[in-house]
Amino acid sequence: MASAPQQDFRFGGHQTFALRIAWLPKAAAAIERGEDPLSNPLDGVVSLGLGKNMVEALRCWIDAYGVASKTDGRWSLTALGRALFGAHGHDPYLEDQQTLWLLHWKIATLQTAPFFAWELLFNRWNEPTFSASAALLAFSQEAERAQRPLSPISAKQHLDVCLHTYLPGRSGRSEEALDSPLSSLRLLRQVGTRELSEGRNEQVYAFDLEPKTSLSQTTFEFCLHDWWNRELKHEETVTLNEVAFSRLSPGRVFRLPESEVRERLGALSREKGANFELLESLNQMMVRRKQRREPLALLSKIYASEDHAHA
């Protein structure tokens, strides 16, 4: 697995609830109205119509997905949260597939107290498949490295929350199928079972390594700038391999084939007034960024473009 810098990862805080489709729009609308349903879970129970544990989970997710943050003792929408879910936002009801890709990007590249399941599966895991036991072994190794207690139950619950975020429900009419919006990205799927040493079978999961036709070119560009600004802010050129495979990069987080990364970068380089260009140097492809751009400036282009799909 890919190495990562020493960092404190979270294995909980979500109360074992994955994100549900109505939560972010509902909480964002309440916050924009001047309410504060997340500071006191009992207030959230009344104003959001959720159980106390669900309000606590929503408080965790709205921060992790970059939609709202708590400052001076009160929750407020971030610039991204306002642009997406505000009264004049691009996708106030979370209906657009590009918003789901952006939410996945935000949580998989979370900088402050990131969740270890996302770090492991989307930034470290190099094999095309994995099993729960293999993932949980990595969980225990990380907890031991960080010298922090992690019970087997907490580890399994954390992995289950991540899996339920991306796996479709068991039936199209189940609550999980309806309530896990990122499952429509189809980044993970069940592909069979394997036998454990004690004779039991366990589920095997696979990443979708095919081209991501529902990921718009502008959303890819948004994430490319975001990654570059954060991880490579002093670099003008990087290798194509870094864009495709390095930790926290668009290619790795979205599980894009290298050929698709090359095609997308080539398309960006051919745009009028292109901000990127592809260069061949020492038998490898290089990517040059001509100037820094703030990703948020691309949001209007994402939702105005014709190359994106609705959920």
C-alpha positions as a Markdown table, in Angstrom:
| # | Residue | x | y | z |
|---|---|---|---|---|
| 1 | Met | 0.0 | 0.0 | 0.0 |
| 2 | Ala | 1.1 | 3.6 | -0.6 |
| 3 | Ser | 2.8 | 5.3 | 2.3 |
| 4 | Ala | 1.4 | 8.4 | 3.9 |
| 5 | Pro | 2.7 | 11.0 | 6.3 |
| 6 | Gln | 2.3 | 10.6 | 10.0 |
| 7 | Gln | -1.2 | 11.8 | 10.8 |
| 8 | Asp | -4.0 | 11.3 | 13.3 |
| 9 | Phe | -6.9 | 9.6 | 11.7 |
| 10 | Arg | -10.5 | 9.2 | 12.9 |
| 11 | Phe | -12.2 | 5.9 | 13.2 |
| 12 | Gly | -15.5 | 7.2 | 14.4 |
| 13 | Gly | -17.7 | 10.3 | 15.1 |
| 14 | His | -20.3 | 9.3 | 12.6 |
| 15 | Gln | -22.5 | 7.3 | 15.1 |
| 16 | Thr | -22.3 | 4.4 | 12.6 |
| 17 | Phe | -24.6 | 6.3 | 10.1 |
| 18 | Ala | -23.4 | 6.9 | 6.6 |
| 19 | Leu | -24.5 | 10.1 | 4.9 |
| 20 | Arg | -28.1 | 10.2 | 3.8 |
| 21 | Ile | -29.3 | 12.0 | 0.8 |
| 22 | Ala | -31.6 | 14.6 | 2.4 |
| 23 | Trp | -29.2 | 15.5 | 5.3 |
| 24 | Leu | -26.9 | 18.0 | 3.7 |
| 25 | Pro | -29.5 | 20.1 | 1.9 |
| 26 | Lys | -31.8 | 20.1 | 4.9 |
| 27 | Ala | -29.1 | 21.2 | 7.4 |
| 28 | Ala | -27.6 | 23.7 | 4.9 |
| 29 | Ala | -31.1 | 25.3 | 4.4 |
| 30 | Ala | -31.6 | 25.6 | 8.2 |
| 31 | Ile | -28.2 | 27.1 | 8.7 |
| 32 | Glu | -28.7 | 29.7 | 6.0 |
| 33 | Arg | -32.0 | 30.7 | 7.6 |
| 34 | Gly | -30.1 | 31.6 | 10.7 |
| 35 | Glu | -30.9 | 28.5 | 12.7 |
| 36 | Asp | -28.2 | 26.5 | 14.4 |
| 37 | Pro | -29.6 | 22.9 | 14.5 |
| 38 | Leu | -26.2 | 21.2 | 15.0 |
| 39 | Ser | -24.7 | 22.8 | 18.0 |
| 40 | Asn | -27.3 | 21.2 | 20.3 |
| 41 | Pro | -28.5 | 17.8 | 19.0 |
| 42 | Leu | -31.8 | 18.2 | 20.8 |
| 43 | Asp | -32.5 | 21.4 | 18.7 |
| 44 | Gly | -31.6 | 19.4 | 15.6 |
| 45 | Val | -34.1 | 16.7 | 16.6 |
| 46 | Val | -36.9 | 19.2 | 16.5 |
| 47 | Ser | -35.8 | 21.4 | 13.5 |
| 48 | Leu | -34.4 | 18.6 | 11.3 |
| 49 | Gly | -36.8 | 15.8 | 12.2 |
| 50 | Leu | -33.9 | 13.4 | 12.9 |
| 51 | Gly | -33.0 | 11.2 | 15.9 |
| 52 | Lys | -30.3 | 12.5 | 18.2 |
| 53 | Asn | -27.6 | 10.1 | 17.0 |
| 54 | Met | -28.5 | 11.0 | 13.4 |
| 55 | Val | -28.1 | 14.7 | 14.2 |
| 56 | Glu | -24.6 | 13.9 | 15.7 |
| 57 | Ala | -23.8 | 12.0 | 12.6 |
| 58 | Leu | -24.9 | 14.8 | 10.4 |
| 59 | Arg | -22.8 | 17.2 | 12.4 |
| 60 | Cys | -19.8 | 15.0 | 11.7 |
| 61 | Trp | -20.5 | 14.7 | 7.9 |
| 62 | Ile | -21.4 | 18.3 | 7.2 |
| 63 | Asp | -17.9 | 19.2 | 8.4 |
| 64 | Ala | -16.1 | 16.3 | 6.8 |
| 65 | Tyr | -17.7 | 16.9 | 3.4 |
| 66 | Gly | -16.7 | 20.6 | 3.6 |
| 67 | Val | -20.2 | 22.0 | 3.6 |
| 68 | Ala | -20.2 | 23.8 | 7.0 |
| 69 | Ser | -17.9 | 24.5 | 9.8 |
| 70 | Lys | -18.2 | 25.7 | 13.4 |
| 71 | Thr | -16.5 | 29.0 | 14.2 |
| 72 | Asp | -17.0 | 31.1 | 17.4 |
| 73 | Gly | -19.4 | 28.5 | 18.7 |
| 74 | Arg | -21.8 | 28.6 | 15.8 |
| 75 | Trp | -22.2 | 26.6 | 12.6 |
| 76 | Ser | -22.0 | 28.4 | 9.2 |
| 77 | Leu | -21.8 | 27.3 | 5.6 |
| 78 | Thr | -18.4 | 27.3 | 4.0 |
| 79 | Ala | -17.9 | 29.0 | 0.6 |
| 80 | Leu | -18.4 | 25.6 | -1.0 |
| 81 | Gly | -21.5 | 24.9 | 1.1 |
| 82 | Arg | -23.1 | 28.2 | 0.1 |
| 83 | Ala | -22.2 | 27.7 | -3.6 |
| 84 | Leu | -23.7 | 24.2 | -3.7 |
| 85 | Phe | -26.6 | 24.2 | -1.2 |
| 86 | Gly | -27.4 | 27.9 | -0.5 |
| 87 | Ala | -30.6 | 29.5 | -1.5 |
| 88 | His | -29.0 | 30.5 | -4.8 |
| 89 | Gly | -26.7 | 27.5 | -4.9 |
| 90 | His | -26.0 | 25.3 | -7.9 |
| 91 | Asp | -27.6 | 22.1 | -6.4 |
| 92 | Pro | -29.7 | 22.9 | -3.3 |
| 93 | Tyr | -31.4 | 19.5 | -3.3 |
| 94 | Leu | -28.4 | 17.3 | -4.1 |
| 95 | Glu | -29.7 | 16.2 | -7.5 |
| 96 | Asp | -26.6 | 16.6 | -9.6 |
| 97 | Gln | -24.0 | 13.8 | -10.2 |
| 98 | Gln | -21.2 | 16.4 | -10.1 |
| 99 | Thr | -22.0 | 17.3 | -6.6 |
| 100 | Leu | -21.6 | 13.7 | -5.5 |
| 101 | Trp | -18.2 | 13.5 | -7.2 |
| 102 | Leu | -17.2 | 16.8 | -5.4 |
| 103 | Leu | -18.4 | 15.4 | -2.0 |
| 104 | His | -16.4 | 12.2 | -2.6 |
| 105 | Trp | -13.4 | 14.3 | -3.4 |
| 106 | Lys | -13.7 | 16.4 | -0.3 |
| 107 | Ile | -14.0 | 13.5 | 2.1 |
| 108 | Ala | -11.3 | 11.4 | 0.4 |
| 109 | Thr | -8.9 | 14.4 | 0.6 |
| 110 | Leu | -9.9 | 15.7 | 4.0 |
| 111 | Gln | -6.9 | 17.4 | 5.7 |
| 112 | Thr | -8.0 | 17.8 | 9.3 |
| 113 | Ala | -8.7 | 14.6 | 11.2 |
| 114 | Pro | -9.4 | 12.5 | 8.1 |
| 115 | Phe | -11.3 | 9.2 | 8.4 |
| 116 | Phe | -9.0 | 6.2 | 8.2 |
| 117 | Ala | -11.4 | 4.0 | 6.1 |
| 118 | Trp | -11.3 | 6.7 | 3.3 |
| 119 | Glu | -7.5 | 7.1 | 3.6 |
| 120 | Leu | -7.0 | 3.4 | 3.4 |
| 121 | Leu | -9.3 | 2.5 | 0.5 |
| 122 | Phe | -8.9 | 5.5 | -1.7 |
| 123 | Asn | -5.4 | 6.7 | -1.0 |
| 124 | Arg | -3.4 | 3.7 | 0.1 |
| 125 | Trp | -4.9 | 0.5 | -1.3 |
| 126 | Asn | -3.2 | -0.5 | -4.5 |
| 127 | Glu | -4.9 | -3.8 | -5.3 |
| 128 | Pro | -8.1 | -3.9 | -7.4 |
| 129 | Thr | -10.0 | -5.9 | -4.7 |
| 130 | Phe | -10.1 | -6.1 | -0.9 |
| 131 | Ser | -11.9 | -8.0 | 1.9 |
| 132 | Ala | -13.1 | -6.7 | 5.2 |
| 133 | Ser | -10.5 | -8.8 | 7.1 |
| 134 | Ala | -7.7 | -7.3 | 5.1 |
| 135 | Ala | -8.9 | -3.8 | 5.6 |
| 136 | Leu | -9.5 | -4.4 | 9.4 |
| 137 | Leu | -5.9 | -5.7 | 9.7 |
| 138 | Ala | -4.7 | -2.4 | 8.3 |
| 139 | Phe | -7.0 | -0.6 | 10.7 |
| 140 | Ser | -5.4 | -2.4 | 13.7 |
| 141 | Gln | -1.9 | -1.7 | 12.4 |
| 142 | Glu | -2.7 | 2.0 | 12.0 |
| 143 | Ala | -4.2 | 2.2 | 15.5 |
| 144 | Glu | -1.1 | 0.4 | 16.9 |
| 145 | Arg | 1.2 | 2.8 | 15.1 |
| 146 | Ala | -0.7 | 5.8 | 16.5 |
| 147 | Gln | -0.7 | 4.1 | 19.9 |
| 148 | Arg | -4.4 | 4.6 | 20.3 |
| 149 | Pro | -7.1 | 2.1 | 21.5 |
| 150 | Leu | -9.4 | 0.7 | 18.8 |
| 151 | Ser | -11.8 | -2.0 | 19.6 |
| 152 | Pro | -12.7 | -4.6 | 16.9 |
| 153 | Ile | -16.3 | -3.5 | 17.1 |
| 154 | Ser | -15.4 | 0.2 | 16.5 |
| 155 | Ala | -13.1 | -0.8 | 13.6 |
| 156 | Lys | -15.8 | -2.9 | 11.9 |
| 157 | Gln | -18.4 | -0.2 | 12.4 |
| 158 | His | -16.1 | 2.4 | 10.8 |
| 159 | Leu | -15.4 | 0.2 | 7.8 |
| 160 | Asp | -19.1 | -0.6 | 7.4 |
| 161 | Val | -20.0 | 3.1 | 7.3 |
| 162 | Cys | -17.5 | 3.6 | 4.5 |
| 163 | Leu | -18.8 | 0.6 | 2.6 |
| 164 | His | -22.4 | 1.6 | 3.0 |
| 165 | Thr | -21.5 | 5.1 | 1.6 |
| 166 | Tyr | -20.6 | 3.6 | -1.7 |
| 167 | Leu | -22.3 | 0.2 | -2.1 |
| 168 | Pro | -25.8 | 0.2 | -3.5 |
| 169 | Gly | -28.5 | -1.2 | -1.2 |
| 170 | Arg | -29.4 | -4.8 | -1.3 |
| 171 | Ser | -32.6 | -4.0 | -3.1 |
| 172 | Gly | -33.6 | -0.9 | -5.1 |
| 173 | Arg | -36.4 | -0.2 | -2.6 |
| 174 | Ser | -34.3 | -0.5 | 0.6 |
| 175 | Glu | -33.7 | 2.5 | 2.8 |
| 176 | Glu | -29.9 | 2.2 | 2.3 |
| 177 | Ala | -30.4 | 2.3 | -1.5 |
| 178 | Leu | -32.4 | 5.5 | -1.2 |
| 179 | Asp | -30.3 | 7.2 | 1.5 |
| 180 | Ser | -26.7 | 6.7 | 0.4 |
| 181 | Pro | -26.2 | 9.3 | -2.3 |
| 182 | Leu | -22.6 | 8.5 | -3.1 |
| 183 | Ser | -23.6 | 4.9 | -3.9 |
| 184 | Ser | -24.7 | 6.1 | -7.4 |
| 185 | Leu | -21.0 | 6.8 | -8.2 |
| 186 | Arg | -20.5 | 3.0 | -8.3 |
| 187 | Leu | -16.9 | 3.3 | -7.0 |
| 188 | Leu | -17.2 | 0.0 | -5.1 |
| 189 | Arg | -19.0 | -3.2 | -5.7 |
| 190 | Gln | -19.3 | -6.7 | -4.3 |
| 191 | Val | -17.6 | -9.3 | -6.5 |
| 192 | Gly | -17.8 | -12.6 | -4.7 |
| 193 | Thr | -16.5 | -14.3 | -1.6 |
| 194 | Arg | -13.3 | -15.9 | -0.3 |
| 195 | Glu | -12.8 | -18.6 | 2.3 |
| 196 | Leu | -11.3 | -17.7 | 5.6 |
| 197 | Ser | -8.9 | -20.1 | 7.5 |
| 198 | Glu | -11.7 | -21.1 | 9.9 |
| 199 | Gly | -13.9 | -22.2 | 7.1 |
| 200 | Arg | -16.2 | -19.2 | 6.9 |
| 201 | Asn | -16.6 | -17.1 | 3.8 |
| 202 | Glu | -16.3 | -13.3 | 3.6 |
| 203 | Gln | -17.3 | -10.8 | 1.0 |
| 204 | Val | -14.8 | -9.5 | -1.5 |
| 205 | Tyr | -15.1 | -6.0 | -2.8 |
| 206 | Ala | -13.7 | -4.4 | -6.0 |
| 207 | Phe | -13.0 | -0.8 | -7.1 |
| 208 | Asp | -14.4 | 0.4 | -10.3 |
| 209 | Leu | -11.3 | 0.9 | -12.4 |
| 210 | Glu | -13.2 | 1.7 | -15.6 |
| 211 | Pro | -13.4 | 5.2 | -17.2 |
| 212 | Lys | -15.7 | 7.5 | -15.2 |
| 213 | Thr | -18.0 | 8.7 | -17.8 |
| 214 | Ser | -20.2 | 10.6 | -15.3 |
| 215 | Leu | -17.3 | 12.7 | -14.0 |
| 216 | Ser | -17.3 | 15.9 | -16.0 |
| 217 | Gln | -14.2 | 17.4 | -17.4 |
| 218 | Thr | -14.7 | 20.6 | -15.4 |
| 219 | Thr | -15.1 | 18.6 | -12.2 |
| 220 | Phe | -11.9 | 16.8 | -12.9 |
| 221 | Glu | -10.2 | 20.2 | -13.5 |
| 222 | Phe | -11.6 | 21.5 | -10.2 |
| 223 | Cys | -10.1 | 18.6 | -8.3 |
| 224 | Leu | -6.8 | 18.9 | -10.3 |
| 225 | His | -6.4 | 22.5 | -9.2 |
| 226 | Asp | -7.5 | 21.7 | -5.6 |
| 227 | Trp | -4.9 | 18.9 | -5.4 |
| 228 | Trp | -2.2 | 21.0 | -7.0 |
| 229 | Asn | -2.8 | 24.1 | -4.7 |
| 230 | Arg | -2.7 | 21.9 | -1.6 |
| 231 | Glu | 0.0 | 19.3 | -2.3 |
| 232 | Leu | 2.2 | 20.9 | -5.0 |
| 233 | Lys | 1.7 | 24.6 | -4.4 |
| 234 | His | 5.4 | 25.4 | -5.3 |
| 235 | Glu | 5.6 | 23.2 | -8.4 |
| 236 | Glu | 5.0 | 24.3 | -11.9 |
| 237 | Thr | 5.3 | 20.8 | -13.5 |
| 238 | Val | 4.5 | 17.3 | -12.3 |
| 239 | Thr | 4.6 | 13.9 | -13.9 |
| 240 | Leu | 1.5 | 12.4 | -15.4 |
| 241 | Asn | 2.1 | 9.5 | -13.0 |
| 242 | Glu | 1.7 | 11.8 | -10.0 |
| 243 | Val | -1.7 | 13.0 | -11.3 |
| 244 | Ala | -2.8 | 9.4 | -11.9 |
| 245 | Phe | -1.4 | 7.6 | -8.9 |
| 246 | Ser | 0.0 | 9.7 | -6.1 |
| 247 | Arg | -1.8 | 9.9 | -2.7 |
| 248 | Leu | -4.7 | 12.4 | -2.7 |
| 249 | Ser | -4.5 | 13.0 | -6.5 |
| 250 | Pro | -7.5 | 13.0 | -8.8 |
| 251 | Gly | -6.4 | 9.8 | -10.5 |
| 252 | Arg | -6.2 | 7.9 | -7.3 |
| 253 | Val | -9.2 | 9.3 | -5.5 |
| 254 | Phe | -11.5 | 8.7 | -8.5 |
| 255 | Arg | -9.8 | 5.4 | -9.4 |
| 256 | Leu | -9.2 | 6.7 | -13.0 |
| 257 | Pro | -7.3 | 4.5 | -15.5 |
| 258 | Glu | -4.0 | 6.1 | -16.5 |
| 259 | Ser | -5.2 | 6.3 | -20.1 |
| 260 | Glu | -8.2 | 8.4 | -19.0 |
| 261 | Val | -6.0 | 10.7 | -16.9 |
| 262 | Arg | -3.9 | 11.3 | -20.0 |
| 263 | Glu | -6.9 | 11.9 | -22.2 |
| 264 | Arg | -8.4 | 14.3 | -19.8 |
| 265 | Leu | -5.2 | 16.2 | -19.4 |
| 266 | Gly | -4.8 | 16.3 | -23.2 |
| 267 | Ala | -8.3 | 17.7 | -23.5 |
| 268 | Leu | -7.5 | 20.4 | -21.0 |
| 269 | Ser | -4.3 | 21.3 | -22.8 |
| 270 | Arg | -6.3 | 21.8 | -26.1 |
| 271 | Glu | -8.8 | 24.2 | -24.6 |
| 272 | Lys | -8.8 | 27.8 | -25.6 |
| 273 | Gly | -6.7 | 29.7 | -23.1 |
| 274 | Ala | -5.6 | 26.4 | -21.6 |
| 275 | Asn | -4.2 | 26.5 | -18.1 |
| 276 | Phe | -2.4 | 23.1 | -18.5 |
| 277 | Glu | -0.1 | 21.6 | -21.1 |
| 278 | Leu | 1.3 | 18.1 | -21.6 |
| 279 | Leu | 5.0 | 17.8 | -22.2 |
| 280 | Glu | 7.2 | 14.8 | -23.0 |
| 281 | Ser | 10.4 | 14.8 | -21.1 |
| 282 | Leu | 13.0 | 12.0 | -20.6 |
| 283 | Asn | 10.6 | 9.4 | -21.9 |
| 284 | Gln | 7.8 | 10.4 | -19.5 |
| 285 | Met | 4.8 | 12.7 | -19.8 |
| 286 | Met | 4.9 | 15.9 | -17.7 |
| 287 | Val | 2.0 | 18.2 | -16.9 |
| 288 | Arg | 2.7 | 22.0 | -16.6 |
| 289 | Arg | 0.3 | 24.4 | -14.9 |
| 290 | Lys | 0.6 | 27.9 | -16.3 |
| 291 | Gln | -1.1 | 29.6 | -13.4 |
| 292 | Arg | -2.8 | 28.9 | -10.1 |
| 293 | Arg | -6.5 | 29.0 | -10.0 |
| 294 | Glu | -8.9 | 28.7 | -7.1 |
| 295 | Pro | -11.2 | 25.7 | -7.7 |
| 296 | Leu | -14.3 | 27.5 | -6.4 |
| 297 | Ala | -14.0 | 29.8 | -9.5 |
| 298 | Leu | -14.8 | 26.8 | -11.6 |
| 299 | Leu | -18.1 | 25.9 | -9.9 |
| 300 | Ser | -20.3 | 27.9 | -12.2 |
| 301 | Lys | -18.6 | 26.3 | -15.2 |
| 302 | Ile | -19.2 | 22.8 | -13.7 |
| 303 | Tyr | -23.0 | 23.3 | -13.4 |
| 304 | Ala | -23.4 | 25.3 | -16.7 |
| 305 | Ser | -21.5 | 22.8 | -18.8 |
| 306 | Glu | -23.3 | 20.2 | -21.0 |
| 307 | Asp | -20.9 | 17.4 | -20.2 |
| 308 | His | -22.2 | 16.5 | -16.8 |
| 309 | Ala | -24.9 | 14.1 | -15.7 |
| 310 | His | -27.7 | 14.3 | -13.1 |
| 311 | Ala | -27.9 | 11.7 | -10.4 |
